[in-house]
């Protein structure tokens, strides 16, 4: 009888350890993701401002290829990560910008005048 209790207790402990191991991410995976999130910046692209919509927090840009998004050059509307980016922009301005997909939306995350 004690032998059966020992087997049941061992099986329970093994199941608990296995369940914990499957639900907890490996420390190295967490460290790896944190490392890339902080240092891996998307490349900048050239663009021309076609429209500024401060009320909606959107910017229409004609741009060259966006390598990080596997997108050819075109004209499209982007959300902006920070509405202050739109303060000094006007149609026709040449810019360098970084676009990324944030929460499913194409978003300008960095913007500066082109030199």
Z-matrix of the N, CA and C atoms (Angstrom, degrees):
N
C 1 1.446
C 2 1.529 1 110.91
N 3 1.353 2 117.28 1 -44.06
C 4 1.456 3 120.00 2 178.64
C 5 1.521 4 110.37 3 -62.91
N 6 1.318 5 117.16 4 -33.96
C 7 1.459 6 122.07 5 179.90
C 8 1.527 7 110.02 6 -62.07
N 9 1.343 8 118.21 7 -42.36
C 10 1.465 9 121.65 8 179.00
C 11 1.530 10 111.10 9 -64.05
N 12 1.337 11 117.79 10 -38.94
C 13 1.463 12 121.17 11 177.66
C 14 1.524 13 110.81 12 -65.45
N 15 1.327 14 116.20 13 -38.38
C 16 1.455 15 120.71 14 179.00
C 17 1.521 16 110.58 15 -64.33
N 18 1.323 17 117.34 16 -43.55
C 19 1.468 18 121.33 17 179.12
C 20 1.529 19 109.89 18 -64.13
N 21 1.325 20 117.65 19 -44.43
C 22 1.459 21 120.99 20 -179.86
C 23 1.529 22 110.92 21 -63.41
N 24 1.325 23 117.66 22 -42.35
C 25 1.461 24 121.42 23 179.83
C 26 1.521 25 110.76 24 -65.30
N 27 1.323 26 117.47 25 -39.89
C 28 1.460 27 121.72 26 178.95
C 29 1.524 28 110.46 27 -65.50
N 30 1.327 29 117.02 28 -44.15
C 31 1.462 30 121.27 29 179.20
C 32 1.525 31 110.46 30 -62.46
N 33 1.331 32 117.64 31 -41.80
C 34 1.462 33 121.89 32 179.05
C 35 1.521 34 110.34 33 -62.48
N 36 1.334 35 117.44 34 -46.02
C 37 1.463 36 121.52 35 -179.20
C 38 1.529 37 110.74 36 -63.30
N 39 1.316 38 117.35 37 -41.58
C 40 1.463 39 120.98 38 179.65
C 41 1.523 40 110.69 39 -64.28
N 42 1.322 41 117.82 40 -40.52
C 43 1.462 42 122.05 41 178.89
C 44 1.523 43 110.40 42 -64.57
N 45 1.327 44 117.62 43 -42.06
C 46 1.462 45 121.47 44 179.79
C 47 1.521 46 111.09 45 -64.19
N 48 1.316 47 117.19 46 -42.58
C 49 1.468 48 121.02 47 179.23
C 50 1.523 49 110.22 48 -65.07
N 51 1.321 50 117.80 49 -43.81
C 52 1.460 51 122.26 50 179.52
C 53 1.520 52 110.66 51 -63.06
N 54 1.308 53 119.05 52 -43.15
C 55 1.464 54 122.34 53 179.29
C 56 1.519 55 110.68 54 -62.73
N 57 1.327 56 117.44 55 -41.43
C 58 1.458 57 120.81 56 178.83
C 59 1.525 58 110.69 57 -65.66
N 60 1.300 59 117.49 58 -42.38
C 61 1.467 60 121.80 59 -178.78
C 62 1.523 61 110.59 60 -63.67
N 63 1.326 62 118.32 61 -35.20
C 64 1.456 63 120.52 62 -178.99
C 65 1.519 64 112.01 63 -76.51
N 66 1.328 65 118.69 64 -28.34
C 67 1.458 66 120.34 65 -176.48
C 68 1.519 67 113.34 66 -90.72
N 69 1.320 68 118.64 67 -22.72
C 70 1.461 69 121.41 68 -178.53
C 71 1.522 70 109.77 69 -93.63
N 72 1.357 71 118.05 70 127.86
C 73 1.464 72 119.36 71 179.10
C 74 1.523 73 110.51 72 -69.65
N 75 1.303 74 115.06 73 149.83
C 76 1.457 75 119.62 74 178.11
C 77 1.523 76 108.90 75 -67.56
N 78 1.306 77 116.94 76 141.59
C 79 1.465 78 121.38 77 -178.30
C 80 1.516 79 110.81 78 -58.78
N 81 1.320 80 117.55 79 -38.72
C 82 1.464 81 119.35 80 -178.49
C 83 1.525 82 110.94 81 -67.05
N 84 1.327 83 119.10 82 -34.14
C 85 1.466 84 121.55 83 178.01
C 86 1.519 85 110.39 84 -67.42
N 87 1.326 86 117.30 85 -40.60
C 88 1.455 87 121.13 86 178.97
C 89 1.521 88 109.60 87 -65.52
N 90 1.333 89 117.37 88 -46.49
C 91 1.458 90 121.00 89 179.09
C 92 1.523 91 110.99 90 -61.20
N 93 1.308 92 117.22 91 -40.25
C 94 1.457 93 122.26 92 -178.92
C 95 1.526 94 110.38 93 -63.64
N 96 1.332 95 117.66 94 -46.75
C 97 1.460 96 121.42 95 -179.75
C 98 1.526 97 110.70 96 -64.43
N 99 1.312 98 116.91 97 -41.63
C 100 1.462 99 120.50 98 179.80
C 101 1.522 100 110.75 99 -63.31
N 102 1.316 101 116.41 100 -39.64
C 103 1.459 102 121.19 101 179.51
C 104 1.522 103 110.77 102 -60.96
N 105 1.331 104 117.35 103 -47.75
C 106 1.459 105 120.33 104 -177.58
C 107 1.514 106 112.31 105 -73.15
N 108 1.316 107 117.93 106 -33.62
C 109 1.454 108 119.75 107 178.98
C 110 1.518 109 112.13 108 -62.43
N 111 1.317 110 116.79 109 -35.51
C 112 1.455 111 120.92 110 -176.13
C 113 1.524 112 112.30 111 -83.30
N 114 1.323 113 118.42 112 -29.88
C 115 1.452 114 118.64 113 -170.98
C 116 1.524 115 114.37 114 -114.00
N 117 1.308 116 119.36 115 -16.05
C 118 1.457 117 121.21 116 -176.78
C 119 1.520 118 109.51 117 -87.45
N 120 1.341 119 116.56 118 98.45
C 121 1.456 120 120.62 119 -179.77
C 122 1.523 121 109.57 120 -96.18
N 123 1.325 122 115.46 121 141.27
C 124 1.463 123 120.34 122 176.96
C 125 1.532 124 108.72 123 -70.38
N 126 1.324 125 117.23 124 148.85
C 127 1.466 126 120.24 125 -178.21
C 128 1.525 127 111.74 126 -70.50
N 129 1.326 128 115.93 127 154.56
C 130 1.456 129 120.47 128 177.03
C 131 1.515 130 110.25 129 -85.19
N 132 1.315 131 114.97 130 149.78
C 133 1.459 132 122.53 131 179.05
C 134 1.523 133 108.85 132 -125.82
N 135 1.333 134 115.57 133 158.48
C 136 1.461 135 121.00 134 176.49
C 137 1.516 136 109.02 135 -88.38
N 138 1.334 137 115.43 136 143.86
C 139 1.447 138 119.50 137 178.12
C 140 1.509 139 112.17 138 -152.11
N 141 1.328 140 115.15 139 166.47
C 142 1.457 141 122.47 140 174.93
C 143 1.520 142 107.52 141 -128.26
N 144 1.334 143 115.49 142 130.22
C 145 1.460 144 120.57 143 -179.32
C 146 1.528 145 109.22 144 -70.50
N 147 1.316 146 115.59 145 126.23
C 148 1.465 147 121.35 146 177.57
C 149 1.526 148 110.79 147 -105.76
N 150 1.347 149 116.96 148 -31.66
C 151 1.460 150 120.69 149 179.23
C 152 1.521 151 108.95 150 -159.65
N 153 1.335 152 116.14 151 143.81
C 154 1.460 153 123.09 152 176.48
C 155 1.525 154 107.25 153 -119.51
N 156 1.333 155 116.84 154 122.68
C 157 1.464 156 122.04 155 179.38
C 158 1.533 157 108.07 156 -119.59
N 159 1.342 158 115.45 157 86.10
C 160 1.459 159 120.24 158 -177.78
C 161 1.522 160 111.97 159 -64.23
N 162 1.320 161 117.70 160 -36.20
C 163 1.467 162 121.27 161 -178.00
C 164 1.527 163 111.63 162 -61.76
N 165 1.326 164 117.24 163 -36.40
C 166 1.470 165 121.85 164 -178.78
C 167 1.522 166 112.98 165 -97.57
N 168 1.340 167 116.63 166 -8.13
C 169 1.467 168 119.96 167 -177.57
C 170 1.520 169 111.35 168 67.67
N 171 1.352 170 115.41 169 40.44
C 172 1.467 171 120.59 170 -176.96
C 173 1.517 172 110.74 171 -127.90
N 174 1.318 173 114.00 172 156.17
C 175 1.448 174 122.24 173 -177.20
C 176 1.524 175 108.57 174 -139.48
N 177 1.332 176 116.30 175 128.01
C 178 1.461 177 120.59 176 175.63
C 179 1.522 178 107.66 177 -97.92
N 180 1.320 179 115.42 178 124.19
C 181 1.464 180 121.72 179 -178.73
C 182 1.518 181 110.96 180 -125.98
N 183 1.331 182 115.41 181 139.15
C 184 1.462 183 120.49 182 164.70
C 185 1.519 184 103.96 183 -93.31
N 186 1.334 185 115.90 184 124.53
C 187 1.465 186 118.40 185 -172.37
C 188 1.519 187 111.63 186 -137.43
N 189 1.326 188 114.06 187 161.84
C 190 1.450 189 121.36 188 172.62
C 191 1.520 190 109.08 189 -80.77
N 192 1.330 191 117.11 190 -170.31
C 193 1.471 192 120.46 191 -179.23
C 194 1.531 193 111.86 192 -59.12
N 195 1.319 194 115.21 193 140.15
C 196 1.463 195 121.95 194 174.20
C 197 1.515 196 106.38 195 -106.69
N 198 1.317 197 116.21 196 92.99
C 199 1.461 198 122.43 197 -173.49
C 200 1.523 199 112.61 198 -58.20
N 201 1.337 200 117.02 199 -42.17
C 202 1.466 201 119.87 200 -176.45
C 203 1.521 202 112.38 201 -69.09
N 204 1.332 203 117.90 202 -18.22
C 205 1.460 204 121.77 203 178.11
C 206 1.524 205 112.25 204 -107.85
N 207 1.336 206 116.81 205 4.20
C 208 1.473 207 122.65 206 -178.06
C 209 1.528 208 110.63 207 51.94
N 210 1.332 209 115.22 208 48.85
C 211 1.452 210 121.49 209 -175.25
C 212 1.527 211 110.02 210 -123.43
N 213 1.327 212 117.72 211 133.02
C 214 1.466 213 119.80 212 176.73
C 215 1.532 214 110.28 213 -74.49
N 216 1.312 215 115.55 214 170.81
C 217 1.451 216 120.17 215 176.31
C 218 1.525 217 110.79 216 -64.22
N 219 1.334 218 116.59 217 143.81
C 220 1.465 219 122.46 218 179.99
C 221 1.518 220 108.59 219 -173.55
N 222 1.318 221 116.27 220 -177.57
C 223 1.457 222 122.10 221 171.57
C 224 1.513 223 107.12 222 -110.09
N 225 1.335 224 116.65 223 128.84
C 226 1.462 225 119.64 224 -179.00
C 227 1.520 226 111.23 225 -153.14
N 228 1.314 227 114.25 226 165.22
C 229 1.461 228 122.22 227 179.76
C 230 1.525 229 108.69 228 -96.76
N 231 1.321 230 115.65 229 133.48
C 232 1.454 231 122.97 230 177.29
C 233 1.525 232 109.52 231 -120.09
N 234 1.318 233 116.99 232 148.55
C 235 1.455 234 121.13 233 163.20
C 236 1.518 235 105.68 234 -76.02
N 237 1.323 236 116.89 235 162.68
C 238 1.462 237 119.83 236 173.51
C 239 1.519 238 108.56 237 -116.21
N 240 1.332 239 115.74 238 141.06
C 241 1.448 240 121.31 239 -179.15
C 242 1.521 241 112.12 240 -66.49
N 243 1.338 242 116.57 241 -32.24
C 244 1.464 243 122.16 242 -179.92
C 245 1.530 244 107.63 243 -135.21
N 246 1.329 245 117.97 244 117.45
C 247 1.469 246 120.64 245 -178.56
C 248 1.529 247 114.06 246 -56.31
N 249 1.333 248 118.13 247 -23.46
C 250 1.472 249 121.37 248 178.47
C 251 1.524 250 111.81 249 -63.95
N 252 1.338 251 116.98 250 -20.36
C 253 1.468 252 120.07 251 177.82
C 254 1.525 253 111.47 252 -59.45
N 255 1.326 254 116.75 253 -25.99
C 256 1.463 255 121.29 254 -174.80
C 257 1.530 256 113.34 255 -86.45
N 258 1.328 257 117.68 256 -10.40
C 259 1.463 258 121.48 257 -171.78
C 260 1.523 259 114.87 258 -55.75
N 261 1.298 260 119.53 259 -44.07
C 262 1.468 261 121.41 260 -174.44
C 263 1.519 262 113.60 261 -110.20
N 264 1.320 263 117.38 262 20.05
C 265 1.464 264 120.57 263 -178.97
C 266 1.518 265 111.11 264 -97.09
N 267 1.337 266 114.21 265 148.27
C 268 1.460 267 119.88 266 173.37
C 269 1.526 268 108.28 267 -143.63
N 270 1.308 269 114.71 268 161.03
C 271 1.465 270 120.76 269 179.71
C 272 1.523 271 110.10 270 -55.52
N 273 1.329 272 115.52 271 134.70
C 274 1.459 273 121.58 272 179.04
C 275 1.522 274 113.93 273 96.74
N 276 1.330 275 118.76 274 -15.36
C 277 1.466 276 120.98 275 178.35
C 278 1.522 277 110.74 276 -61.57
N 279 1.315 278 116.41 277 137.72
C 280 1.466 279 122.37 278 173.61
C 281 1.520 280 107.22 279 -91.74
N 282 1.335 281 116.09 280 134.14
C 283 1.463 282 120.62 281 -176.29
C 284 1.517 283 111.03 282 -136.55
N 285 1.306 284 114.42 283 161.16
C 286 1.468 285 123.11 284 166.02
C 287 1.514 286 103.90 285 -112.95
N 288 1.336 287 116.75 286 134.88
C 289 1.456 288 119.20 287 -175.76
C 290 1.520 289 111.15 288 -147.18
N 291 1.302 290 113.89 289 161.10
C 292 1.453 291 121.59 290 174.28
C 293 1.521 292 106.90 291 -118.01
N 294 1.321 293 115.75 292 128.53
C 295 1.464 294 121.03 293 177.70
C 296 1.520 295 108.43 294 -118.75
N 297 1.321 296 115.39 295 139.65
C 298 1.453 297 121.99 296 178.18
C 299 1.521 298 108.47 297 -140.71
N 300 1.311 299 116.48 298 161.28
C 301 1.451 300 120.68 299 174.86
C 302 1.524 301 107.19 300 -90.06
N 303 1.344 302 116.53 301 113.95
C 304 1.456 303 122.76 302 -177.25
C 305 1.527 304 107.80 303 -119.60
N 306 1.317 305 116.46 304 118.51
C 307 1.469 306 121.75 305 -178.20
C 308 1.526 307 111.68 306 51.06
N 309 1.327 308 116.01 307 39.85
C 310 1.459 309 121.35 308 175.99
C 311 1.522 310 115.21 309 84.13
N 312 1.330 311 118.30 310 -1.83
C 313 1.471 312 120.90 311 -178.59
C 314 1.526 313 110.10 312 -116.22
N 315 1.336 314 115.89 313 139.43
C 316 1.458 315 119.96 314 175.17
C 317 1.532 316 107.50 315 -71.00
N 318 1.339 317 114.91 316 121.90
C 319 1.458 318 121.67 317 -170.77
C 320 1.519 319 111.14 318 -131.65
N 321 1.332 320 116.58 319 134.19
C 322 1.467 321 121.33 320 172.61
C 323 1.534 322 106.10 321 -79.60
N 324 1.324 323 115.22 322 119.02
C 325 1.463 324 120.26 323 -177.45
C 326 1.527 325 112.67 324 -104.20
N 327 1.341 326 116.53 325 -14.84
C 328 1.472 327 121.75 326 176.59
C 329 1.518 328 107.48 327 -150.47
N 330 1.319 329 115.60 328 143.52
C 331 1.467 330 120.29 329 -175.92
C 332 1.514 331 109.04 330 -153.32
N 333 1.345 332 115.63 331 136.51
C 334 1.462 333 120.34 332 175.58
C 335 1.510 334 108.88 333 -152.03
N 336 1.336 335 117.49 334 155.75
C 337 1.468 336 119.68 335 177.17
C 338 1.522 337 109.79 336 -63.68
N 339 1.331 338 116.01 337 143.41
C 340 1.465 339 120.19 338 176.85
C 341 1.517 340 108.48 339 -77.03
N 342 1.314 341 116.82 340 146.08
C 343 1.479 342 121.50 341 -179.33
C 344 1.501 343 110.78 342 -99.70
